[in-house]
Amino acid sequence: MNKLFDLRFVIGSFFFLVGLILFVYSFSEKGRNAVNHYGGLAFLLFGVVMILLTYKSSGKEE
């Protein structure tokens, strides 16, 4: 199955991208906030887990 049609990959990519933006923004002068830092890390972690679940289950379907 194509990975772009797998909902776990799409959700993981979205959360990874948003988490990366928040995490990088937390190091700027305007974004110095613990919420941005920890929220970005949580989003990054969730995105990585979702993407890993896509790759882990892709071998079983074929």
KAJOMO-V685535 format. One record per helix or strand of 3 or more residues. SS is the DSSP state (~ for helix, > for strand). FROM is the first residue (numbers start at 0). TO is the last residue. If there is no record, write none. Layout:
# KAJOMO-V685535
SS|FROM|TO / SS|FROM|TO
This chain:
# KAJOMO-V685535
~|2|4 / ~|6|24 / ~|33|60
